[in-house]
């Protein structure tokens, strides 16, 4: 039923655009309404219809759920494949570490193993993200990816501490490195394994919209370059410079710290609901082109896992009926679903345009918000 306040609700018995992950009756792309014929409205509608003819699609809840499940499945596949590749790489390096005693290779091996194990919390997050929303977790479990991101940051920090401790210990007590060719070969293997995993994780992460998976791929790429740094330690040892190995170990520790900084920044932004401002700009532009929308008020976007949700207030003609305002709101939601990648749901509130003689339609809410929060 229609909301007297002009919220975007579908007439099929459930709120339109609410991500409760329950299928509802299908609706046509024009939603069965004649859009409000503002200036240029008919031309905009023809352009929109032509776009549907070129690229048919559906916004039904069932289709959104299927897409989300498919994205999670791709993420899981990427995690297990990368876990197998990095695990094999780390095992090969462990054998060489035992034989050679190279602390630089040990630090690299520990980092590679930690990178492989970060697949586990992400896998748990993807599994939880598939669960339907409940009355307690009304937005679902998508934010489990943020928790996994925190675990990844802590894992990187632990590997940095271990690598630093081992390098300092070997710096104070230098030891001879054996099997130098094997150490060099293990370093090359580490680079190849990490770079392949990095490319795979980044590609899949961008495809499904998972910032955590992309960040983990960038982490793997940095690990690959630190593997190459081990070659320097082996080269130094080959010419008789016994301190080369622990010094390279310290350099690897520094590289891990830089990765830690970038990963922590990425996770912090996601936990704090940060989004790319370009997405907000794209959403505003799309809304302003919707027939009947006279202005855009408060607009909020947030990531829930690797999916986006939107909440927005649009200004409409104050003389519209509730049904007409609802049509404009549905058109606004539809435009957002087209304009914002990875957006799966939007809640649209229609505010009536007021004249100087009219009172603020939200005056009754003033005492609930003593300090208005301004968005940059």
C-alpha positions as CSV (number, residue, x, y, z in Angstrom):
1,X,0.0,0.0,0.0
2,X,1.1,3.6,-0.4
3,X,2.7,5.5,2.4
4,X,1.1,8.8,3.2
5,X,4.5,10.3,3.5
6,X,5.5,9.5,0.0
7,X,7.9,6.6,0.7
8,X,8.7,4.4,-2.3
9,X,6.5,1.3,-1.5
10,X,5.2,-1.2,-4.1
11,X,1.5,-2.0,-4.2
12,X,2.2,-5.7,-3.9
13,X,2.2,-6.1,-0.2
14,X,5.8,-5.4,0.8
15,X,8.1,-2.3,0.9
16,X,9.6,-1.7,-2.5
17,X,13.4,-1.6,-2.3
18,X,13.8,-3.1,1.2
19,X,16.4,-5.8,1.2
20,X,14.6,-8.4,3.3
21,X,15.8,-11.0,0.8
22,X,12.3,-12.4,0.3
23,X,10.9,-12.8,-3.3
24,X,7.9,-10.9,-4.3
25,X,5.6,-10.7,-7.2
26,X,7.3,-9.6,-10.5
27,X,6.6,-6.1,-11.8
28,X,7.2,-4.6,-15.2
29,X,10.0,-2.2,-15.8
30,X,7.7,0.7,-16.0
31,X,6.1,-0.5,-12.8
32,X,2.6,-0.2,-14.3
33,X,2.6,3.5,-13.8
34,X,2.4,6.5,-16.1
35,X,5.4,8.5,-15.0
36,X,4.8,12.1,-14.0
37,X,5.1,14.1,-17.3
38,X,7.4,16.9,-16.2
39,X,9.4,18.9,-18.8
40,X,11.3,16.4,-20.9
41,X,9.6,13.6,-19.1
42,X,8.3,11.9,-22.2
43,X,11.6,12.1,-23.9
44,X,13.4,10.7,-20.8
45,X,10.9,7.8,-20.7
46,X,11.4,7.0,-24.3
47,X,15.2,6.9,-23.8
48,X,14.7,4.7,-20.8
49,X,12.4,2.3,-22.7
50,X,15.0,2.1,-25.6
51,X,17.7,1.2,-23.0
52,X,15.6,-1.7,-21.8
53,X,15.1,-2.9,-25.4
54,X,18.9,-2.9,-25.9
55,X,19.6,-4.6,-22.5
56,X,16.7,-6.4,-21.0
57,X,17.0,-7.1,-17.3
58,X,15.0,-7.4,-14.1
59,X,14.9,-5.8,-10.7
60,X,12.9,-8.5,-9.0
61,X,14.0,-9.4,-5.4
62,X,14.5,-13.0,-6.5
63,X,16.9,-11.9,-9.2
64,X,18.8,-9.7,-6.8
65,X,19.1,-12.7,-4.4
66,X,20.4,-14.9,-7.2
67,X,22.9,-12.3,-8.2
68,X,24.2,-11.9,-4.6
69,X,24.5,-15.7,-4.2
70,X,26.4,-15.9,-7.5
71,X,28.8,-13.2,-6.3
72,X,29.4,-15.0,-3.1
73,X,30.0,-18.2,-4.9
74,X,32.6,-16.5,-7.2
75,X,34.3,-15.1,-4.1
76,X,34.4,-18.5,-2.4
77,X,35.8,-20.1,-5.5
78,X,38.5,-17.4,-5.6
79,X,39.4,-17.9,-2.0
80,X,39.7,-21.7,-2.2
81,X,41.8,-21.6,-5.4
82,X,44.1,-19.0,-4.0
83,X,44.4,-20.8,-0.7
84,X,45.5,-24.0,-2.5
85,X,48.1,-22.0,-4.6
86,X,49.5,-20.1,-1.7
87,X,49.5,-23.1,0.6
88,X,51.5,-25.1,-1.9
89,X,53.9,-22.2,-2.3
90,X,54.4,-21.9,1.4
91,X,55.0,-25.6,1.9
92,X,57.7,-25.6,-0.8
93,X,59.3,-22.6,0.9
94,X,59.2,-24.3,4.3
95,X,61.2,-27.2,3.1
96,X,63.9,-24.8,1.8
97,X,63.9,-22.8,5.1
98,X,64.5,-25.9,7.1
99,X,67.4,-26.9,4.8
100,X,69.0,-23.5,4.4
101,X,68.2,-21.6,7.6
102,X,67.5,-18.4,5.7
103,X,65.7,-15.9,8.0
104,X,64.7,-13.7,5.0
105,X,63.0,-16.7,3.3
106,X,61.5,-17.6,6.7
107,X,59.9,-14.2,7.0
108,X,58.6,-14.4,3.5
109,X,57.2,-17.9,4.1
110,X,55.4,-16.8,7.2
111,X,53.9,-13.9,5.4
112,X,52.8,-16.1,2.5
113,X,51.3,-18.6,4.9
114,X,49.4,-15.8,6.7
115,X,48.2,-14.5,3.4
116,X,46.9,-17.9,2.5
117,X,45.1,-18.2,5.9
118,X,43.3,-14.9,5.4
119,X,41.1,-16.9,3.0
120,X,39.4,-18.6,6.0
121,X,37.8,-15.6,7.7
122,X,36.7,-14.2,4.3
123,X,35.2,-17.6,3.4
124,X,33.2,-17.5,6.7
125,X,32.1,-14.0,5.9
126,X,30.9,-15.0,2.4
127,X,28.9,-17.9,3.9
128,X,27.3,-15.7,6.5
129,X,26.5,-13.1,3.9
130,X,24.2,-15.7,2.1
131,X,22.0,-16.0,5.1
132,X,18.6,-14.2,5.0
133,X,17.9,-11.2,7.2
134,X,16.2,-11.8,10.5
135,X,14.3,-9.7,13.0
136,X,17.5,-9.2,14.9
137,X,19.9,-8.8,12.0
138,X,17.4,-6.8,9.8
139,X,20.1,-5.8,7.2
140,X,21.4,-9.4,7.0
141,X,24.9,-10.6,7.6
142,X,26.8,-8.9,4.9
143,X,28.8,-6.8,7.4
144,X,30.6,-10.0,8.3
145,X,33.1,-9.1,5.5
146,X,34.1,-6.1,7.6
147,X,34.8,-8.3,10.6
148,X,36.9,-10.5,8.3
149,X,38.8,-7.5,7.2
150,X,39.7,-6.7,10.8
151,X,40.9,-10.3,11.2
152,X,43.0,-9.9,8.1
153,X,44.6,-6.7,9.5
154,X,45.4,-8.4,12.8
155,X,47.0,-11.3,10.9
156,X,49.2,-9.0,8.8
157,X,50.3,-7.3,12.1
158,X,51.2,-10.6,13.7
159,X,53.2,-11.7,10.7
160,X,55.1,-8.3,10.8
161,X,56.0,-8.8,14.5
162,X,57.2,-12.4,13.9
163,X,59.3,-11.4,10.9
164,X,60.9,-8.5,12.8
165,X,61.6,-10.6,15.8
166,X,63.3,-13.3,13.7
167,X,65.3,-10.8,11.7
168,X,66.6,-9.0,14.8
169,X,67.5,-12.3,16.5
170,X,69.6,-13.4,13.4
171,X,71.1,-9.9,13.2
172,X,72.5,-10.3,16.7
173,X,73.5,-13.9,16.0
174,X,74.4,-14.2,12.3
175,X,74.5,-17.8,10.9
176,X,75.7,-19.3,7.7
177,X,73.0,-20.0,5.0
178,X,73.1,-23.2,3.1
179,X,71.6,-24.3,-0.2
180,X,71.7,-20.8,-1.7
181,X,70.4,-21.9,-5.1
182,X,67.4,-23.5,-3.4
183,X,66.7,-20.3,-1.5
184,X,66.8,-18.2,-4.7
185,X,64.5,-20.7,-6.5
186,X,62.1,-20.7,-3.5
187,X,62.0,-16.9,-3.7
188,X,61.1,-17.0,-7.4
189,X,58.4,-19.6,-6.7
190,X,57.0,-17.3,-4.0
191,X,56.8,-14.4,-6.4
192,X,55.1,-16.4,-9.1
193,X,52.5,-17.9,-6.7
194,X,51.7,-14.6,-5.1
195,X,51.4,-12.6,-8.4
196,X,49.0,-15.2,-9.8
197,X,46.9,-15.1,-6.7
198,X,47.0,-11.3,-6.7
199,X,45.7,-11.1,-10.2
200,X,43.0,-13.6,-9.6
201,X,41.7,-12.1,-6.3
202,X,41.7,-8.6,-7.7
203,X,39.8,-9.5,-10.8
204,X,37.1,-11.5,-8.9
205,X,37.0,-8.9,-6.1
206,X,36.3,-6.1,-8.6
207,X,33.8,-8.2,-10.5
208,X,31.7,-8.9,-7.4
209,X,32.3,-5.6,-5.6
210,X,34.2,-7.0,-2.6
211,X,36.7,-4.5,-1.3
212,X,38.1,-7.1,1.2
213,X,38.9,-9.5,-1.6
214,X,40.6,-6.7,-3.7
215,X,42.6,-5.6,-0.7
216,X,43.7,-9.2,0.0
217,X,44.8,-9.4,-3.7
218,X,46.9,-6.3,-3.4
219,X,48.4,-7.8,-0.2
220,X,49.3,-10.9,-2.2
221,X,51.0,-8.8,-4.9
222,X,53.1,-7.0,-2.2
223,X,54.1,-10.4,-0.9
224,X,55.3,-11.3,-4.3
225,X,57.7,-8.4,-4.4
226,X,59.0,-9.2,-0.9
227,X,59.7,-12.7,-2.2
228,X,62.0,-11.2,-4.9
229,X,63.7,-9.3,-2.1
230,X,64.9,-12.6,-0.7
231,X,67.0,-13.0,-3.8
232,X,69.1,-10.0,-2.6
233,X,69.7,-11.8,0.7
234,X,70.8,-14.9,-1.1
235,X,73.0,-12.9,-3.4
236,X,74.6,-11.2,-0.4
237,X,75.2,-14.4,1.3
238,X,76.8,-15.9,-1.8
239,X,79.5,-13.2,-1.8
240,X,80.2,-13.7,1.9
241,X,78.1,-10.9,3.5
242,X,76.5,-12.8,6.3
243,X,74.4,-9.8,7.5
244,X,72.6,-9.6,4.1
245,X,70.0,-12.2,5.1
246,X,68.8,-10.6,8.4
247,X,68.9,-7.1,6.8
248,X,66.7,-8.2,3.9
249,X,64.5,-9.8,6.6
250,X,64.1,-6.3,8.2
251,X,63.3,-4.8,4.8
252,X,60.6,-7.4,4.3
253,X,59.2,-6.5,7.8
254,X,59.1,-2.9,6.6
255,X,57.2,-3.9,3.5
256,X,54.7,-5.8,5.6
257,X,54.2,-2.7,7.8
258,X,53.3,-0.6,4.7
259,X,50.8,-3.3,3.6
260,X,49.4,-3.2,7.1
261,X,48.9,0.5,6.9
262,X,47.1,0.3,3.6
263,X,44.9,-2.7,4.7
264,X,44.0,-1.0,8.0
265,X,43.0,2.2,6.1
266,X,40.8,0.2,3.7
267,X,39.1,-1.7,6.5
268,X,38.6,1.4,8.6
269,X,36.9,3.2,5.7
270,X,34.6,0.3,5.1
271,X,33.7,-0.1,8.8
272,X,33.0,3.7,8.9
273,X,30.6,3.3,5.9
274,X,32.8,5.3,3.5
275,X,32.0,5.2,-0.2
276,X,33.6,6.6,-3.3
277,X,32.2,10.2,-3.7
278,X,31.9,9.4,-7.4
279,X,29.1,7.0,-6.6
280,X,27.2,9.7,-4.7
281,X,27.7,12.1,-7.7
282,X,26.4,9.5,-10.1
283,X,23.4,8.8,-7.9
284,X,22.5,12.5,-7.7
285,X,22.8,13.0,-11.4
286,X,20.6,10.0,-12.1
287,X,17.9,11.2,-9.6
288,X,17.8,14.7,-11.1
289,X,17.0,13.2,-14.5
290,X,14.0,11.4,-13.2
291,X,10.7,13.0,-14.4
292,X,9.0,14.6,-11.4
293,X,12.1,15.0,-9.2
294,X,12.6,18.7,-8.5
295,X,15.6,18.3,-6.2
296,X,17.6,15.8,-4.2
297,X,17.8,16.1,-0.4
298,X,19.7,13.8,1.9
299,X,21.4,11.0,0.1
300,X,23.2,8.1,1.9
301,X,25.0,5.1,0.5
302,X,26.6,2.3,2.5
303,X,28.2,-1.0,1.7
304,X,26.8,-4.1,3.3
305,X,29.3,-6.8,2.4
306,X,29.9,-6.4,-1.3
307,X,26.5,-4.9,-2.0
308,X,25.3,-1.3,-1.7
309,X,22.1,0.2,-0.2
310,X,20.8,3.7,-0.7
311,X,18.5,6.0,1.3
312,X,17.5,9.3,-0.3
313,X,14.9,12.1,0.0
314,X,13.7,13.6,-3.2
315,X,11.7,16.8,-3.6
316,X,8.5,16.5,-5.6
317,X,5.7,18.9,-6.5
318,X,3.7,19.5,-3.3
319,X,0.4,19.2,-5.2
320,X,0.9,15.6,-6.3
321,X,-1.4,12.9,-4.9
322,X,0.1,10.1,-2.8
323,X,-0.1,7.8,-5.8
324,X,1.6,10.3,-8.1
325,X,4.4,10.9,-5.5
326,X,4.8,7.2,-5.2
327,X,5.3,6.8,-9.0
328,X,8.0,9.4,-8.9
329,X,9.7,7.7,-5.9
330,X,9.6,4.3,-7.7
331,X,11.1,6.0,-10.8
332,X,13.9,7.4,-8.6
333,X,14.7,4.0,-7.2
334,X,14.7,2.5,-10.6
335,X,17.1,5.1,-11.9
336,X,19.5,4.5,-8.9
337,X,19.5,0.7,-9.6
338,X,20.7,1.6,-13.1
339,X,23.2,4.3,-12.2
340,X,25.0,2.9,-9.2
341,X,27.0,-0.4,-9.6
342,X,26.4,-3.1,-7.0
343,X,23.3,-1.3,-5.7
344,X,20.7,-3.8,-4.7
345,X,18.1,-1.8,-2.7
346,X,17.1,1.8,-2.2
347,X,14.6,3.5,0.1
348,X,13.2,6.7,-1.4
349,X,11.3,9.3,0.6
350,X,9.3,12.0,-1.3
351,X,9.3,15.4,0.3
352,X,6.8,18.0,-1.0
353,X,8.2,21.2,-2.4
354,X,7.1,24.1,-0.1
355,X,6.4,27.8,-0.7
356,X,7.7,30.5,1.6
357,X,4.2,30.8,3.1
358,X,4.1,27.1,4.1
359,X,5.5,25.6,7.3
360,X,8.3,23.1,7.2
361,X,6.6,19.6,6.7
362,X,9.2,18.2,9.1
363,X,8.7,20.7,11.9
364,X,7.3,18.0,14.2
365,X,10.7,16.3,14.1
366,X,12.8,19.2,15.1
367,X,13.0,18.4,18.8
368,X,14.4,14.9,17.9
369,X,17.4,16.4,16.1
370,X,18.9,19.2,18.2
371,X,22.1,19.2,16.1
372,X,21.8,18.7,12.4
373,X,24.6,16.6,10.9
374,X,25.9,18.1,7.7
375,X,27.3,16.0,4.9
376,X,30.4,17.2,3.0
